[in-house]
Amino acid sequence: MQCITTPLPGVLMLEPKVFGDERGFFFESFNQRVWQQLTGLDRSFVQHNHSRSARDVLRGLHYQISQPQGKLVRVVSGEVYDVAVDIRRSSPSFGQWFGITLSAENKRQLWIPEGFAHGFCVTSDNAEFLYLTTDYYAPEHERTIVWNDPSIGIIWPLHGEPRLSAKDIQGCLLAEAEVFA
């Protein structure tokens, strides 16, 4: 596995070593020892989530203000454009974002640490998305920043208007959001 830094401090892209032939492929999607050696992070994952979404579904930008979750995300079917936004007020990169295509084909993973909002939009007919989290889901602490906040300026690869949940429609602007110190 290869660990690649991104323009946002702490956000990491991981590319697994894939062994394949005409029969198919094999790769190790997670190994605690390798994870710690590559990233220098000692994190335990306590919850594994799996979602399926259709084209142009946009989920996010989500975070938990208490019980913050680090997320290791990947796609097992289809393709998404995945985004992390730094919402640590004391960070030099506060309000900046990083986006990357994750797909079943490229098998990349993205590490989004605590202190970042996270979202993705589906760019294939549908996609199945897996994520490991460092803390449990706590709906009372979940917050949403609106996906199209002009102060953040994410360039989403959408074909028209996104398909949003009621929660995501009601997201607030970063300027009004509860953020990390």
ChimeraX attribute file (.defattr): number of C-alpha atoms within 10 A of each C-alpha:
attribute: neighborCount
match mode: 1-to-1
recipient: residues
	/A:1	17
	/A:2	13
	/A:3	17
	/A:4	13
	/A:5	13
	/A:6	14
	/A:7	11
	/A:8	18
	/A:9	12
	/A:10	16
	/A:11	20
	/A:12	19
	/A:13	20
	/A:14	22
	/A:15	16
	/A:16	17
	/A:17	13
	/A:18	14
	/A:19	10
	/A:20	10
	/A:21	8
	/A:22	5
	/A:23	5
	/A:24	7
	/A:25	9
	/A:26	10
	/A:27	12
	/A:28	10
	/A:29	15
	/A:30	12
	/A:31	9
	/A:32	13
	/A:33	9
	/A:34	12
	/A:35	17
	/A:36	12
	/A:37	11
	/A:38	14
	/A:39	16
	/A:40	9
	/A:41	10
	/A:42	10
	/A:43	13
	/A:44	12
	/A:45	16
	/A:46	12
	/A:47	14
	/A:48	14
	/A:49	11
	/A:50	13
	/A:51	10
	/A:52	15
	/A:53	19
	/A:54	16
	/A:55	19
	/A:56	23
	/A:57	21
	/A:58	25
	/A:59	21
	/A:60	25
	/A:61	23
	/A:62	22
	/A:63	25
	/A:64	25
	/A:65	20
	/A:66	13
	/A:67	15
	/A:68	22
	/A:69	25
	/A:70	24
	/A:71	23
	/A:72	22
	/A:73	22
	/A:74	27
	/A:75	25
	/A:76	18
	/A:77	18
	/A:78	21
	/A:79	26
	/A:80	29
	/A:81	19
	/A:82	25
	/A:83	23
	/A:84	27
	/A:85	26
	/A:86	27
	/A:87	23
	/A:88	17
	/A:89	14
	/A:90	9
	/A:91	14
	/A:92	11
	/A:93	15
	/A:94	18
	/A:95	19
	/A:96	18
	/A:97	20
	/A:98	16
	/A:99	18
	/A:100	16
	/A:101	21
	/A:102	26
	/A:103	24
	/A:104	16
	/A:105	11
	/A:106	15
	/A:107	20
	/A:108	21
	/A:109	26
	/A:110	25
	/A:111	22
	/A:112	24
	/A:113	21
	/A:114	23
	/A:115	24
	/A:116	30
	/A:117	28
	/A:118	25
	/A:119	20
	/A:120	25
	/A:121	27
	/A:122	30
	/A:123	23
	/A:124	16
	/A:125	11
	/A:126	17
	/A:127	23
	/A:128	19
	/A:129	23
	/A:130	19
	/A:131	19
	/A:132	19
	/A:133	24
	/A:134	19
	/A:135	19
	/A:136	14
	/A:137	17
	/A:138	13
	/A:139	8
	/A:140	9
	/A:141	12
	/A:142	14
	/A:143	22
	/A:144	24
	/A:145	26
	/A:146	20
	/A:147	28
	/A:148	16
	/A:149	15
	/A:150	10
	/A:151	11
	/A:152	18
	/A:153	12
	/A:154	17
	/A:155	12
	/A:156	19
	/A:157	14
	/A:158	16
	/A:159	9
	/A:160	7
	/A:161	9
	/A:162	17
	/A:163	18
	/A:164	16
	/A:165	12
	/A:166	8
	/A:167	14
	/A:168	19
	/A:169	15
	/A:170	13
	/A:171	20
	/A:172	18
	/A:173	17
	/A:174	17
	/A:175	12
	/A:176	9
	/A:177	15
	/A:178	16
	/A:179	19
	/A:180	18
	/A:181	9
